[in-house]
Amino acid sequence: MTISIISHPDCMLHEMGAHHPECPERLSAINDQLLSSGLDFILQHHDAPLATRQQLCRAHDVKYVESIFQKAPEEGQVWLDPDTSMNPHTLSAALRAAGAVVLGVDLVMAGQSSAAFCNVRPPGHHAEHDKAMGFCFFNNIAVGATHALQVHKLKRVAIVDFDVHHGNGTEDIFREVPEVMYCSTFQHPFYPDTGTHNTAQHIVNVPLAAGADSQAFRTAVQSHWLPELASFQPELVLISAGFDAHIEDDMANLKLVDQDFAWVTSEIKKIADKYAQGRIVSALEGGYALSALGRGVAAHINALLG
């Protein structure tokens, strides 16, 4: 089984301030853990390409995409919301992050990889059709999903999201697109204060109360995600892989542990193996406790390897 990892040095250059939690050290922590665990040596490494405007505009408003290009500073910082800013390297990093998911889709659709993990930043699942927010500029996983639909002519793509925050941007983009099923678990009430209603049959939101532990999370996945995914029978599974629901991550108040990320990945893999020829593309979202983030990603990739 071949697993690809897709990243790019440009993703290390995007910075939003010395104490911002969405920092370059996140990728370093993952790389260090993959090296120390030996996983790095059995993965196929690929450089993330730059997403094109055409690829971005399948998921985003054309004027919004152009505004991000226009706002990119030559020096200093430009703030798009109180949590989200651009430095001179942000545009390139964001284009690489979205381009990584496009490449991942191409690799698994061509049979060159059975699965791919995109070790990229900035994250994407808060970026709406025409709005940047929550550390996100382009919705990386949505760009990959729309590429799968329009270029590879798939009819059913599933996105599963276990980040501690609801992926409001992903739901916003696909609310009226029944070809994409979106399944999410997240802490509620919590930022961005969305996702409390299942707005369509193909949207499966499962809010979890602060303090929810492994059992609550696994019950949510087993009771809500898995039956809907089995009924949907996706041809490709995409994962918004956030690791900030970890008990060690003080960004939020869920109590997952390393093994939960391995378990949920294994359950997703069973769905992909049964309906999607095993095709999975995963992209990094949140995760801010660096040691827990590195271990969580290692557990995730180990589970993808089976």
C-alpha positions in Angstrom: 0.0 0.0 0.0 1.4 3.4 -1.1 0.7 6.4 1.0 1.8 9.8 -0.3 2.6 12.9 1.8 2.3 16.2 0.1 3.9 19.4 1.4 6.0 22.4 0.4 8.6 24.7 2.1 6.3 27.7 1.3 3.9 26.5 3.9 6.5 27.2 6.6 6.8 30.8 5.6 3.3 32.0 6.3 3.2 33.6 9.8 0.6 35.6 11.6 2.6 36.8 14.6 4.9 35.5 17.3 2.2 34.1 19.6 -0.3 33.0 17.0 -1.3 29.3 17.5 -1.4 28.6 13.8 2.4 28.7 13.4 5.0 27.1 11.2 6.2 25.0 14.2 3.1 22.9 13.6 4.5 21.4 10.4 7.9 20.9 12.1 6.3 19.0 14.9 4.6 16.7 12.4 7.8 16.2 10.4 9.8 15.4 13.5 7.3 12.8 14.7 7.2 11.2 11.3 11.0 11.0 11.3 11.3 9.6 14.8 8.6 7.0 14.2 10.1 5.8 11.0 7.0 6.6 9.0 8.8 9.3 7.0 10.9 6.7 5.2 7.9 4.6 3.9 5.9 7.5 2.6 6.1 8.9 -1.0 7.0 12.6 -0.8 5.5 15.1 -3.2 5.9 18.9 -3.5 2.5 20.7 -3.5 1.8 22.6 -6.7 0.3 26.0 -6.7 -3.5 25.8 -7.1 -4.7 27.7 -10.2 -7.4 30.4 -10.2 -9.6 28.0 -12.1 -9.3 25.3 -9.4 -10.0 27.9 -6.7 -13.0 29.3 -8.4 -14.7 25.9 -8.6 -15.2 26.3 -4.8 -14.9 30.1 -4.3 -16.4 33.3 -5.7 -14.3 34.7 -8.5 -14.3 38.2 -7.0 -13.3 36.7 -3.6 -10.3 34.8 -5.1 -9.1 38.0 -6.9 -9.4 39.9 -3.6 -7.1 37.5 -1.9 -4.5 38.0 -4.7 -4.9 41.8 -4.5 -4.6 42.0 -0.7 -1.4 39.9 -0.5 1.2 42.3 0.9 4.7 42.9 -0.4 5.8 43.6 3.2 4.2 43.6 6.6 0.9 42.2 7.4 -2.7 42.6 6.2 -5.5 41.4 8.6 -8.6 39.9 7.0 -10.3 39.3 10.4 -9.1 39.5 14.0 -7.6 36.0 13.8 -6.4 35.8 10.2 -3.7 37.8 8.5 -1.4 37.7 5.4 2.3 38.2 5.2 4.3 38.4 2.0 4.4 34.5 1.8 0.8 33.8 2.8 -0.6 33.7 -0.8 2.0 31.2 -2.0 1.4 29.0 1.1 -2.4 29.1 0.7 -2.0 28.2 -3.0 0.2 25.3 -2.1 -2.2 24.1 0.6 -5.1 24.0 -1.9 -2.9 22.6 -4.6 -1.8 19.8 -2.4 -5.3 18.5 -2.1 -5.8 18.7 -5.9 -2.6 16.7 -6.4 -3.7 14.2 -3.8 -7.0 13.6 -5.6 -5.1 13.2 -8.9 -2.7 10.7 -7.3 -5.4 8.5 -5.8 -7.6 8.7 -8.9 -4.7 7.6 -11.1 -3.9 4.7 -8.7 -0.4 6.1 -8.0 -1.3 6.2 -4.3 -3.9 4.5 -2.3 -4.1 7.5 0.1 -2.5 10.9 0.6 -1.9 13.1 3.5 -1.4 16.8 2.8 0.9 18.2 5.5 0.1 21.9 4.7 -0.9 25.2 6.2 -2.8 27.5 6.3 -5.8 25.3 7.0 -9.0 25.7 5.1 -12.3 24.4 6.5 -13.5 27.8 7.8 -13.0 29.6 4.4 -16.5 30.1 3.0 -17.5 30.6 -0.7 -16.6 34.3 -0.5 -15.0 34.8 2.9 -11.7 34.2 4.8 -11.9 33.5 8.5 -10.6 31.4 11.3 -7.0 31.1 10.0 -8.3 30.0 6.6 -8.0 31.7 3.1 -9.0 29.0 0.6 -11.0 25.9 1.5 -8.4 23.3 0.6 -10.6 20.3 1.0 -13.4 21.9 -1.0 -11.0 22.8 -3.8 -10.1 19.1 -3.9 -13.7 17.9 -3.8 -14.8 20.2 -6.7 -11.7 19.1 -8.7 -12.8 15.5 -8.2 -16.4 16.3 -9.3 -15.5 18.4 -12.3 -12.2 16.9 -13.6 -12.6 13.3 -12.6 -16.3 13.2 -13.1 -17.1 11.6 -9.8 -20.8 11.5 -8.7 -20.4 11.1 -4.9 -17.6 12.5 -2.8 -17.6 12.4 1.0 -15.8 14.8 3.3 -15.4 13.8 7.0 -14.2 16.4 9.5 -13.0 15.6 13.0 -11.6 19.0 13.8 -12.8 20.5 17.2 -14.3 23.4 15.3 -17.2 23.1 12.9 -16.2 23.4 9.2 -18.6 26.2 8.4 -16.8 27.0 5.2 -17.1 23.5 3.9 -20.8 23.4 4.7 -21.3 26.8 3.2 -19.8 25.7 -0.1 -21.6 22.3 -0.4 -24.9 23.1 1.3 -26.7 22.9 -2.1 -24.4 20.3 -3.6 -25.9 16.8 -2.9 -23.0 15.1 -4.7 -20.8 16.0 -1.7 -21.7 14.5 1.7 -20.2 16.4 4.7 -19.9 14.7 8.1 -18.6 16.7 11.0 -18.0 16.3 14.7 -17.1 19.4 16.7 -17.4 21.1 20.1 -20.6 23.2 20.6 -21.2 25.9 21.7 -17.8 27.1 20.4 -16.3 29.0 17.5 -17.6 29.5 14.8 -21.1 28.9 16.4 -22.4 27.0 13.4 -23.4 23.5 12.6 -26.2 23.0 15.1 -28.7 22.0 12.4 -28.4 19.4 9.6 -29.4 21.7 6.8 -29.8 18.9 4.2 -29.7 15.2 4.0 -26.1 15.2 2.8 -25.0 17.4 5.7 -24.3 15.4 8.9 -23.4 17.7 11.8 -22.8 16.1 15.3 -22.2 18.7 18.0 -20.3 17.5 21.1 -20.5 19.2 24.5 -17.4 20.5 26.1 -15.7 17.7 28.1 -16.9 15.0 25.6 -14.5 12.1 25.7 -13.5 9.1 23.5 -16.7 7.3 24.1 -18.9 10.2 23.2 -16.9 10.8 20.0 -16.9 7.2 18.9 -20.6 6.9 19.6 -21.2 10.0 17.5 -19.2 8.5 14.6 -20.8 5.1 14.8 -24.4 6.3 15.2 -24.4 9.2 12.8 -21.5 9.2 10.3 -21.0 5.6 9.4 -24.6 4.7 8.5 -25.0 7.8 6.3 -21.6 7.2 4.6 -22.5 3.6 3.9 -25.8 4.7 2.4 -24.1 7.4 0.3 -21.4 5.0 -1.0 -18.8 7.6 -1.8 -16.4 7.1 -4.7 -13.7 9.2 -2.9 -13.3 10.1 0.7 -11.7 13.4 1.8 -10.7 14.1 5.4 -10.4 17.5 7.1 -8.0 16.2 9.7 -7.9 18.5 12.7 -6.2 17.3 15.9 -7.3 20.1 18.3 -9.9 17.9 19.9 -7.0 16.2 21.7 -7.1 16.4 25.5 -3.7 18.1 25.6 -4.8 20.9 23.2 -6.0 23.9 25.2 -7.6 25.5 22.2 -10.8 23.7 23.1 -12.3 21.3 25.7 -12.8 17.9 24.1 -10.9 14.9 25.5 -9.7 12.8 22.6 -6.5 10.8 22.8 -4.0 9.6 20.1 -5.9 6.3 19.7 -9.1 8.1 18.8 -7.5 9.5 15.7 -6.3 6.1 14.7 -9.7 4.6 15.4 -11.7 7.1 13.4 -9.3 6.9 10.5 -9.6 3.1 10.5 -13.4 3.4 10.4 -13.2 5.9 7.5 -10.8 3.6 5.7 -13.3 0.7 5.9 -15.9 2.9 4.1 -13.3 3.9 1.5 -12.2 0.3 1.0 -15.8 -0.9 0.5 -17.1 1.9 -1.7 -14.2 4.0 -3.0 -11.5 1.6 -4.0 -9.7 2.7 -0.9 -9.2 6.2 -2.2 -8.6 8.7 0.7 -7.1 12.2 0.6 -6.6 13.9 4.0 -5.6 17.5 4.7 -4.3 19.0 7.9 -6.7 21.4 9.6 -6.3 22.3 13.3 -4.1 21.0 16.1 -2.0 23.4 18.3 -0.5 21.3 21.1 2.6 20.4 19.1 3.5 17.1 20.7 -0.1 15.9 20.5 -0.4 17.1 17.0 2.7 15.2 15.8 1.5 12.0 17.6 -2.0 12.4 16.3 -0.9 12.7 12.7 1.4 9.7 13.1 -1.6 7.7 14.4 -3.7 8.9 11.5 -1.1 7.9 8.9 -0.5 4.6 10.6 -4.2 3.9 10.3 -4.2 4.9 6.6 -1.4 2.3 6.1 -3.7 -0.3 7.7 
